[in-house]
Amino acid sequence: MNVPRSIVRALSIISVCAVFAGVCGAQERRVKMKDLPEAVQKTVNEQSKGATIKGLSKEVEKGRTLYELELSVDGHSKDVTTDDSGKVVEVEEQVQLSALPEVVQTAVKQNAGTAQIQMVESVTKGGTLQYYEAHIKKGLKKSEFKIGTDGKLIKD
């Protein structure tokens, strides 16, 4: 059977993308409270007191099952990630730029340049503040960068 090269090339590209996505990307999917392990449900109930639950999701990242709780707390966003035992692994919480230490505010503004700062989140792991993540937009392009608690840019 003689298949045109353009079709073979397109199928090859699709195959490579599918393999790459399967190996590298974690698949996040929405779940319901009743589908969560009991320990995770307990953590969700504790973490969501006084907040509105916006969503629940489950993903497997490097063989580890994680659950993410998306909240709205007093008008700002807060995402809590737990493992399957209900232990809080990471918290990302929207913060006001003006509430951050001066050295961090300055670094965020300098690294944003002329881009619009859309949101800044604090990222806490293991109960310790690790860094801040600034979400910016310049024209139609959105991006983000990380600033350490010392005001230094964190390279990925």
TACORZI-V474483 format. One record per residue. SS is DSSP state (a for helix, b for strand, c for the rest). OMEGA is omega as a letter, one per 30 degrees, with the letter a starting at -180 (* if undefined). D_FIRST is the distance of its C-alpha to the first C-alpha in whole Angstrom. Layout:
ss:SS omega:OMEGA d_first:D_FIRST
ss:SS omega:OMEGA d_first:D_FIRST
This chain:
ss:c omega:a d_first:0
ss:c omega:a d_first:4
ss:c omega:l d_first:6
ss:c omega:a d_first:10
ss:a omega:a d_first:12
ss:a omega:l d_first:15
ss:a omega:l d_first:13
ss:a omega:l d_first:12
ss:a omega:l d_first:16
ss:a omega:l d_first:17
ss:a omega:l d_first:16
ss:a omega:l d_first:17
ss:a omega:l d_first:20
ss:a omega:l d_first:21
ss:a omega:l d_first:20
ss:a omega:l d_first:23
ss:a omega:a d_first:25
ss:a omega:l d_first:25
ss:a omega:a d_first:26
ss:a omega:a d_first:28
ss:a omega:a d_first:30
ss:a omega:a d_first:30
ss:a omega:a d_first:32
ss:a omega:a d_first:34
ss:c omega:l d_first:35
ss:c omega:l d_first:37
ss:c omega:l d_first:36
ss:b omega:l d_first:40
ss:b omega:a d_first:40
ss:b omega:l d_first:43
ss:c omega:l d_first:45
ss:c omega:a d_first:48
ss:a omega:a d_first:52
ss:a omega:a d_first:51
ss:a omega:a d_first:48
ss:c omega:l d_first:50
ss:c omega:a d_first:51
ss:a omega:a d_first:55
ss:a omega:l d_first:56
ss:a omega:l d_first:54
ss:a omega:l d_first:55
ss:a omega:l d_first:59
ss:a omega:l d_first:58
ss:a omega:l d_first:56
ss:a omega:l d_first:60
ss:a omega:a d_first:62
ss:a omega:a d_first:60
ss:c omega:l d_first:60
ss:c omega:l d_first:63
ss:c omega:a d_first:65
ss:c omega:l d_first:61
ss:b omega:l d_first:58
ss:b omega:l d_first:55
ss:b omega:l d_first:52
ss:b omega:l d_first:49
ss:b omega:l d_first:48
ss:b omega:a d_first:45
ss:b omega:l d_first:44
ss:b omega:l d_first:41
ss:b omega:a d_first:40
ss:b omega:a d_first:41
ss:c omega:l d_first:40
ss:c omega:a d_first:41
ss:b omega:l d_first:44
ss:b omega:a d_first:44
ss:b omega:l d_first:46
ss:b omega:l d_first:48
ss:b omega:l d_first:49
ss:b omega:l d_first:52
ss:b omega:a d_first:52
ss:b omega:l d_first:55
ss:b omega:a d_first:57
ss:b omega:l d_first:61
ss:c omega:l d_first:64
ss:c omega:l d_first:61
ss:b omega:a d_first:59
ss:b omega:l d_first:56
ss:b omega:l d_first:56
ss:b omega:a d_first:53
ss:b omega:l d_first:54
ss:b omega:l d_first:51
ss:b omega:l d_first:52
ss:b omega:a d_first:50
ss:c omega:l d_first:50
ss:c omega:a d_first:54
ss:c omega:l d_first:55
ss:c omega:l d_first:56
ss:b omega:a d_first:56
ss:b omega:a d_first:53
ss:b omega:l d_first:53
ss:b omega:l d_first:55
ss:b omega:a d_first:54
ss:b omega:l d_first:57
ss:b omega:l d_first:57
ss:b omega:l d_first:61
ss:c omega:l d_first:63
ss:a omega:a d_first:62
ss:a omega:a d_first:66
ss:a omega:a d_first:67
ss:c omega:l d_first:65
ss:c omega:a d_first:67
ss:a omega:a d_first:68
ss:a omega:l d_first:66
ss:a omega:l d_first:63
ss:a omega:a d_first:63
ss:a omega:a d_first:64
ss:a omega:l d_first:61
ss:a omega:a d_first:59
ss:a omega:l d_first:60
ss:a omega:a d_first:60
ss:a omega:l d_first:56
ss:a omega:a d_first:55
ss:c omega:a d_first:57
ss:c omega:l d_first:56
ss:c omega:l d_first:54
ss:b omega:l d_first:55
ss:b omega:a d_first:56
ss:b omega:a d_first:54
ss:b omega:l d_first:55
ss:b omega:l d_first:56
ss:b omega:l d_first:56
ss:b omega:l d_first:58
ss:b omega:a d_first:55
ss:b omega:l d_first:57
ss:b omega:a d_first:56
ss:c omega:l d_first:58
ss:c omega:a d_first:61
ss:b omega:l d_first:61
ss:b omega:a d_first:60
ss:b omega:a d_first:58
ss:b omega:l d_first:57
ss:b omega:l d_first:57
ss:b omega:a d_first:53
ss:b omega:l d_first:54
ss:b omega:a d_first:51
ss:b omega:l d_first:51
ss:b omega:l d_first:50
ss:b omega:a d_first:50
ss:c omega:l d_first:49
ss:c omega:a d_first:45
ss:b omega:l d_first:45
ss:b omega:l d_first:46
ss:b omega:l d_first:46
ss:b omega:l d_first:49
ss:b omega:a d_first:51
ss:b omega:l d_first:53
ss:b omega:l d_first:56
ss:b omega:l d_first:58
ss:c omega:l d_first:62
ss:c omega:l d_first:63
ss:c omega:a d_first:62
ss:c omega:l d_first:59
ss:b omega:l d_first:56
ss:b omega:l d_first:53
ss:c omega:l d_first:50
ss:c omega:* d_first:47
